[in-house]
Amino acid sequence: MKLSRFYNLVVKFGADRDPRKNKSAIKSYADTAILYGDPGTQVKKILVGIDMEVGELLLADRIRQAQGLDLALSHHPEGRAYVLLHEVMQLQVDLLKQAGLDEDIAQKFLDVRKNEVERKILPQNHTRPIDAARLLKVPFMCMHTPADNHVYHFLKKLMEAHKARTLQDIVDILSEVPEYREAKKNMAGPRILLGSPKREAGKIFFEMTGGTEGSKDIFGKLYRAGVRTLVSMHLSEEHLKKVKDANLNVVIAGHISSDCLGLNLLLDRIEKEERLEIIGCSGFKRIKRG
C-alpha cells in the first residue's frame, strides 16, 4: 500500500479505539506523522522500533542495502510530532471526566501540565533523526497515540472481563498477555509499585494513552472520585510521591511492553487490509493475533 494509505489507516484505527466518548472531537493525532518521504511511496517491508533514532536509521539503511526496506517506523514521536506532543494530552480530560472528576478542574490541572511538557520539549534537538532519514533517503514515520489507544482499549476490556479483585489479580492477568510475558523474561514484567498483593483493587484508572504523564496534582482528586488503583505504563518519581500521598495503589504494566502491545494490536488491523513484512528492533517484537 502507499505510505499515505498506511498513515490514514493508523489514524482511522486510532480514532476507532480512542477512549473519548465524543468521537467528533477527534481531528487528528499531532504525535503521529510522516516525518520524511513521499506519501506515494509503496510500503511493503517496514523496520519497526519503539524508538527510531539516528542509530536505528543507520540500521534501516543497512537492511535496505542487504535485503530491501520501504519504511522506518517509530512508536515514539520525533521531529514536529514530538514538539506537538502536548496537544494530544487533551485526551486526558475525557478520561478524568469518565473517572468522576469535574471537567473544569481536570482541564485546569491538565493545562498546567501541558505547558510544562511543551516547555521541556521545545529547546531539544528534535530534528536529529529526521535529518538522518533525509540524508539516508529512508522514508520515516511515527505512530504514537493511535497505538496507545489500542493498549487502553485492550487492557480495560481485559480487566473487566476477568473481574480483577486484588492487585495480584491485575498482575496475574497482565502476565498472561504475550507482550508482558516476554517482558518478564527480561525482568521488566508487570509489578505492584504501591500496595500489597492482597489489597482490593477497587475502581481502576488506566494511564495508557494521552501522550505522556498528566498532572501530578490530580491523584488526590481521583481518590475522592472513588479511584483506588492506577494501572500505568510508568510513573516518574515526582508523580510517585503524589500518588503515595493520595493513598492510591499502583500497578506498573511496563512501558516498552505496553508500547509493543499497542503496536501489535494496531499492526494486526492494518495487516487485515494488506499483508506487510515487519522487522522488529529497538525493543519491539512482532506478535500476531488472529
N, C-alpha and C positions, 0 to 999 in steps of 0.2 A: 504494500500500500504506500501511498505518498506520505511524506512526513507531515504534511498539513492534515491529512485524514487521521493519522496517528494522534496528533495533538488534539484534534477535535473530539476523538473518541475518549481520550483521557479526561477532557473537560466534561463531556457528556456523562460518562460513568461516575466521575467525581461528584457531579451535581445530583445524580441519582441516589448516591449514598450520603449526601450531605445531611447532617442531623437537624438543620434548620427546618422548622415547620412551614415557613413561608418560602416555597421554592422560587417564587417570582423575585425574591430579593437577591438571588444568586445571579450575578452578572458574569463574573469571570474569576479566575484564581491568579492573583498577582504573582504568586510564588511558583507558577508553572508557565514555562515559556520555551519557545525555540530560540536558543541563545546564539547559535551560529548555523548557517547553512540555508540552502534553497528549500523553501516549503514544498517544492515539487520533486524533491529527491525521493527516489524509490527506496523504501526501507524494508529489509528482509532480515538482516543479521545485525544484532544490537549487543553492544557491551553495556551491561547494567551494573551500576555500583551505588552504594548508599551515598558515597561522596565521589565526586569526579573532579579531581584537581589536576594540576599540571602533570604529575606522575602518571595518573591513570590515563590521561590523554596521550601521553607518550606511549603507554602500553597499547592503547587503542590503535595508534599509528602502526606499531609493530605487528599487531594482529592483522590489521588491514593489509600490510605488505605480505604477510605469510599466507593468509587464508581468506582475505576479503572481509570487509566490515562496512556497514552503512551508517551507523549512528552510535554515538556515545551518549548514554542516558544516565543522568544523576537523579537520585531522590532529593537530596538536599539542594536548595536553590543556590544559584550562583549569579553573578552579574546583577543586572537590573531586577531579576526575580528575587535576589537576596535583599537588595536595597528596599524593596517594597514589601518585605515580609510582614511588617507591622499592619499592612492593610488587611491581610487575611485573618488577623486576630479578632476582627469584628464578629466573626462566627461565635466566639466565646460568650457573647452577651446572650444569645439564644439558649446556649447550654445552661448558663446560670439561671435564666428565667425558668427553664424547664425543671431546674433543681429547686425552685421555690423562691428565688431572690427577686426583689423589685427591679424592674428594668432600668430605671433611672440610677439606682445605686450601682447596679452591675456596670452600666455604661460609664459612670463617673470613675470607678476604680480601674476599669479597663483602659480608659483614655490616658490615665497617668502611666500605666504600664506600656501602652503602645508608644508613647512619646519616649520612654526610656529605651525601648528596643530600637526605635528609629535613630536616636542619638548615638547608640552604641555601634550600629552598623554603618552609619553614614561615612565616617572617616576611614573605613577599612579599604584595602586594596582589592576590591571585589571583582575587578575585570581580569585578574591574572589568568584564570582558566579559559576565559573567552578569548583572550589574546593568544593563548597557546593553541586553542582549537582553530583560530583563524590562520595562524602561521602554518599549522599542520594540515589545514583544509579538511578537518574532521567535523562533520555535522554534529551538533551538540544541543542537547535539550535537557530540561529538568522537569520533574513532576512531583510536587510535594503534597499540598493539601488534598488533592484528589485521592492519593494513596492513603493518607492518614484518615480520611473519611471512611475508607473501607475497613480500616482497623477498628475504628469506633463502632461502626455498624455491626461488624462481626462479633466483637467481644461483648457488646451489650446484649445481643441476641443469645450468645453462648451462655452468659451468666444467668439470663432469665430462664433459658431452657433447663439448665441444670440446678437452678434454685440454690445458689451458693449461700450457705448459712453462716459459716465461720471464715476467718481469714485463711485458715489452712485449706478449706474447700476451694477458695479462689485460686490459691497456688496450685492445688492438685488439678483443677480444671484447666488452667493455663498450661500446665506441664504436659498435657495430652495434645496440645497443638504442635504440629511438626516443627514450626519455626522456633518455638520456645524450648521444645525438646532438644533441638540442635544447639541452642544457646547453652543449655545445661551442660552439654559436653565440653564447652569452652569456659565453664564456671561463670557464666553470665545469665543463668536462668532466672525465672521469677522468684521473688523472695519477699518476705514480710519485712518492711523497714521500720514500721511503728505498730505496736500492738502485739498481743500474744496469739499463737496459732488457734487456740480455742475461743478466742474472743468473737462475739457476734459481729458479723459484717454490717448488718443493718442496711440502710439506704446507701447505695454505691454511686459515686460520681466518677465518671470515666474522663481522664485527661489524656486524650489520644489524638486530638486534632485541634486546629485553631492556630497554627503557625509555630508557637513556642509557649513556654510557661506564661500563665496570666499573672494577675496581681497577687503579690504575696500577702496582701492585707484582706483578702476575701474569705479566708478559711474559717474565721470565727462566724461569719455570716452564713456560710454553708452549714456549719454545725447547728446554728439556730434554725435553719430551714429544714433540719432533720437528717442531713447527710452525716454518716458515721464513718465511711471508708472511701478513700481515694484509691483508684487503680490508675497508675500513671506509667508513662514511658520512663520518666526520670524526674528527679527533684533536686534543685540546687540547695546548697547549704542554707542560704537566706530563707528560701521557701520552707525548708525542713523545720527551721526554728519556729516559724509562724504556725506550721501545722501542729507541732508539739503543743504550743500554747493553746491551740483550738481543741486539743484532745481528740484529734481525728486519727483513725488507723490509716496506714499506707501500705499498699502492696505495689511493688515495682515490678511491672511485667518485663521490662527490658527495653532499652532504646533501639539498638540496632536490630534486635529480633522482631520488635513491633514494626519497624520500618520494612523489614523483609516481608512480614506478613501482609502489610498493605500493598506493597509492590506486587507480590504474588497473586493476591486476590484481584487486583486491577489488571494485571497482565493476562490472567485466566480469561477475563471478559473480553479483552482486546483480541486474544487469540481465537475466540469464537468467530470473530469477523474474518481473520486471516492468520494462518499459521506463521509464526516467526521463529527465528533461531536466536536463542538467548544465551549469552555468555555472561556468567556472574563474576564479579570482582568486588573489591573494596567492601567486604562484609556482606555482600548479597549472594544468596544461594537460591536458585530457581527450584521451587517446589510446586508442582501442579496439582490441581484438584479437579475432579470430574473429567 
